[in-house]
């Protein structure tokens, strides 16, 4: 078709033939359009193509979106697992209360009961206290005022168990006691007292009674205290020792006055002593009396005191 358009047309019939032929050519020319495409047409076609691509399913995009959702869900699952783990850890981690040396504290328990704790004492109970149980563990000395409830109130200390419904009593039971002795004094109501290892060997105490137990005993012993007030005198900052071993007295002074005392006299720790202080001024004042009675000497150190011969 390019030959028709570009090849010269020669005729020997004159001008009329030439004009006639030109008219035929002009009539035939529109049947063969130009092959050139304008810039506007190209742009329009490209836009159509892009439009069709956007409207068609994008499998690559869907795959990426699916992967993003997967990792998002995975992060949610990890966060939820961490939250559940932390929650369980928190719920099953017991509450631990420790009273600093030189201080005393009164604690209100979740069931409304009150505990007055002596210096250096430790009290532990679960976060379900008052709901699932009313069980505590004591290391030290505490005076308990227990609210009545259907669930028994139980205090475990040095292998001994004190169980009540609602009453008032004092427990003294230190892990550093050389005899690992637990002393229970009842000031009101009725209390059951027994060894944790043998509950059927229990004793029942009423107001004004005292009981002792240590690991060498099968059944706690019951005795009449000389003076109930003296047994709980620590609540008024008094120091009362009745035939108490020197090592126990030293530990008491360390806790009360937040100091350290070193006993450097071999075998003297088991010596007993009876003493009463209504308002002890300092550890040094008590150590001076002990040294005088026992024939010892004492001196102040960088950390506290030392007792020696």
C-alpha positions in Angstrom: 0.0 0.0 0.0 2.9 2.2 0.5 3.8 1.6 -3.2 0.4 2.9 -4.3 0.8 6.1 -2.4 4.4 6.8 -3.1 4.9 5.6 -6.7 4.3 8.3 -9.4 1.3 7.7 -11.7 2.1 8.4 -15.3 -0.5 8.6 -18.1 -0.4 9.2 -21.8 -4.0 10.2 -22.1 -3.6 13.9 -21.2 -4.8 16.0 -18.4 -8.4 14.6 -18.2 -7.1 11.1 -17.5 -4.7 12.5 -14.9 -7.5 14.4 -13.1 -9.7 11.4 -13.3 -7.1 9.2 -11.8 -6.3 11.6 -9.0 -10.0 11.7 -8.1 -10.0 7.9 -7.9 -6.8 8.0 -5.7 -8.3 10.6 -3.4 -11.5 8.5 -3.0 -9.5 5.3 -2.2 -7.0 6.9 0.3 -9.3 7.0 3.4 -9.5 3.2 3.3 -5.8 3.1 4.3 -5.4 5.1 7.5 -2.1 6.4 8.7 -0.1 4.0 10.9 1.4 6.7 13.1 -0.2 7.0 16.7 -0.3 10.3 18.6 1.1 10.8 22.1 -2.3 11.4 23.4 -3.4 8.0 22.2 -0.4 6.3 23.7 -1.1 7.9 27.1 -4.7 6.9 26.9 -3.9 3.3 26.2 -1.4 3.1 29.1 -4.0 4.5 31.4 -6.4 1.8 30.3 -3.8 -0.9 30.9 -3.0 0.4 34.4 -6.7 0.5 35.1 -7.1 -3.1 34.1 -4.1 -4.1 36.3 -5.5 -2.4 39.3 -8.9 -4.1 38.8 -7.4 -7.5 38.4 -6.7 -9.9 41.5 -3.3 -9.1 43.0 -2.0 -12.4 44.3 1.4 -11.0 45.4 -0.4 -8.3 47.5 -2.8 -10.9 49.0 0.1 -13.1 49.9 2.0 -10.2 51.6 -1.2 -9.2 53.5 -1.7 -12.8 54.7 1.9 -12.9 56.0 1.5 -9.6 57.8 -1.7 -10.9 59.4 0.1 -14.1 60.4 2.9 -12.3 62.2 0.4 -9.9 63.8 -1.5 -12.8 65.2 1.8 -14.4 66.3 2.7 -11.3 68.2 -0.7 -11.2 69.9 -0.3 -14.8 70.9 3.1 -14.2 72.4 1.9 -11.1 74.3 -1.1 -13.0 75.6 1.0 -16.0 76.7 3.4 -13.6 78.5 0.5 -11.9 80.2 -1.0 -15.2 81.3 2.4 -16.4 82.6 3.0 -13.1 84.5 -0.5 -13.3 85.9 -0.1 -16.9 87.1 3.3 -16.0 88.6 1.8 -13.1 90.4 -1.1 -15.0 91.7 1.0 -18.0 93.0 3.8 -15.9 94.4 3.1 -15.5 98.2 3.0 -12.2 99.9 6.1 -11.8 102.2 6.3 -9.2 104.9 9.6 -8.5 106.6 9.9 -6.0 109.5 13.3 -4.2 109.6 15.5 -4.5 112.6 14.8 -1.7 115.1 11.2 -1.4 114.0 7.8 -3.0 114.8 4.8 -3.2 112.5 1.0 -3.9 112.7 -0.4 -5.7 109.7 -4.1 -5.9 108.7 -4.7 -9.2 106.9 -7.2 -9.6 104.0 -9.7 -11.2 106.4 -9.6 -8.3 108.8 -7.3 -10.0 111.4 -4.5 -8.0 112.9 -0.9 -9.1 113.5 1.6 -7.1 115.5 5.1 -8.1 114.5 8.3 -7.7 116.5 11.5 -6.4 115.0 13.0 -8.7 112.4 9.9 -10.9 112.1 8.7 -12.3 108.8 5.2 -13.2 107.8 4.2 -15.1 104.6 0.8 -15.9 103.2 -0.8 -16.6 99.8 -2.7 -14.1 97.6 -5.8 -16.3 98.1 -5.7 -15.7 101.9 -9.2 -15.3 103.3 -10.8 -17.0 100.3 -9.3 -20.4 99.8 -7.6 -20.6 103.2 -6.2 -18.6 106.1 -2.8 -20.1 106.3 0.4 -18.1 107.3 4.0 -18.9 108.0 5.8 -17.0 110.8 9.5 -16.5 111.6 9.8 -14.3 114.6 7.3 -13.0 117.1 3.8 -11.8 116.5 0.6 -11.1 118.5 -2.5 -12.2 116.6 -6.0 -10.8 116.9 -8.0 -13.2 114.7 -11.4 -12.4 113.2 -13.9 -15.3 113.5 -14.6 -17.1 110.3 -15.7 -20.5 109.0 -12.2 -21.1 107.6 -9.7 -22.0 110.3 -6.8 -19.6 110.9 -3.5 -21.5 110.9 0.0 -20.3 111.7 3.0 -22.5 110.9 6.3 -21.7 112.7 9.4 -23.9 113.0 7.3 -27.1 112.4 4.6 -26.2 114.9 1.0 -25.3 113.9 -1.3 -23.0 115.8 -5.0 -23.3 114.7 -7.9 -21.2 115.8 -11.3 -19.9 114.7 -11.2 -16.5 116.3 -9.1 -15.4 119.3 -5.9 -13.7 120.5 -2.5 -15.2 121.1 1.2 -14.6 120.9 3.7 -16.8 119.0 7.4 -16.6 119.5 9.4 -18.8 117.1 12.7 -17.8 115.6 14.7 -19.9 113.1 17.9 -18.8 114.7 16.8 -20.1 118.1 19.3 -22.9 119.0 16.5 -25.1 120.3 14.1 -24.2 117.4 11.5 -23.7 120.0 8.0 -22.3 119.5 6.2 -20.7 122.4 2.5 -20.1 122.3 0.7 -17.8 124.8 -3.1 -17.5 124.7 -4.6 -14.3 125.9 -8.2 -14.9 124.8 -10.4 -17.7 123.5 -9.3 -21.3 122.6 -6.4 -22.4 120.5 -5.2 -25.8 119.1 -1.5 -26.4 119.1 0.4 -29.3 117.5 3.4 -30.5 115.6 3.0 -30.2 111.8 4.3 -33.8 111.4 1.7 -35.3 113.9 -1.5 -33.4 114.0 -3.2 -36.0 116.1 -0.9 -35.2 119.1 -2.5 -31.8 119.7 -3.1 -29.8 122.8 -5.9 -27.2 123.3 -5.1 -24.0 125.2 -7.4 -21.5 126.8 -6.8 -18.0 127.9 -3.9 -17.7 130.4 -2.2 -20.9 129.2 1.3 -21.3 127.6 2.7 -24.2 125.5 6.2 -25.0 124.2 7.3 -27.3 121.4 10.5 -28.1 119.6 11.7 -30.7 117.1 12.6 -33.2 119.8 9.1 -33.3 121.3 6.2 -35.5 120.1 3.5 -33.5 121.9 3.7 -29.8 123.0 4.0 -29.3 126.7 1.5 -27.0 128.5 2.4 -24.8 131.5 1.0 -21.9 133.5 2.9 -18.7 132.6 4.0 -16.7 135.6 2.7 -13.5 134.0 0.9 -13.2 130.7 1.7 -9.5 130.5 5.4 -10.2 130.5 5.0 -12.6 127.6 3.7 -9.9 125.4 5.8 -7.1 127.0 7.7 -6.6 123.7 4.6 -4.8 122.3 5.4 -2.0 124.8 9.1 -2.1 123.9 10.0 -3.9 127.1 12.8 -6.5 127.2 12.0 -9.5 129.5 14.3 -12.5 129.7 13.5 -15.4 132.1 16.2 -18.0 132.2 17.0 -17.3 128.6 20.2 -18.4 126.9 22.7 -15.7 126.2 22.7 -16.4 122.4 18.9 -15.8 122.3 19.3 -12.6 124.3 22.0 -11.4 121.9 19.8 -12.1 118.9 17.0 -10.2 120.5 19.3 -7.2 121.1 20.4 -7.3 117.5 16.9 -7.1 116.2 15.7 -4.5 118.7 18.5 -2.1 118.3 19.5 -2.9 114.7 23.1 -3.8 115.5 25.5 -6.7 115.3 26.9 -8.3 118.4 29.7 -10.8 118.3 30.1 -13.3 121.2 33.7 -14.2 121.4 33.6 -16.3 124.6 33.5 -20.1 123.7 30.6 -22.0 125.2 29.0 -18.9 126.7 26.1 -18.9 124.3 24.2 -21.5 126.3 24.6 -19.7 129.6 21.2 -18.5 130.9 20.2 -15.1 132.2 17.1 -13.5 133.7 16.6 -9.7 133.1 13.9 -7.1 132.9 14.0 -3.8 131.2 10.9 -1.6 131.0 12.6 1.0 128.9 15.9 -0.2 127.5 17.9 2.8 126.3 20.5 1.1 124.1 22.1 -2.2 123.4 25.2 -0.9 125.2 23.3 -0.5 128.4 22.1 -4.1 128.3 25.5 -5.4 127.3 27.1 -3.6 130.2 24.8 -5.4 132.6 25.4 -8.8 131.0 29.1 -8.3 131.1 29.0 -7.3 134.8 26.9 -10.4 135.7 28.9 -12.9 133.6 32.3 -11.4 134.2 32.8 -10.4 130.5 33.9 -7.3 128.7 32.4 -5.6 125.7 33.6 -3.0 123.2 32.1 -1.1 120.4 33.2 -2.0 116.8 32.6 -0.5 113.4 29.6 -2.8 112.9 28.2 -3.0 116.4 29.7 -4.7 119.6 31.9 -7.6 120.6 31.8 -9.5 123.9 35.0 -11.1 125.1 36.8 -12.2 128.2 
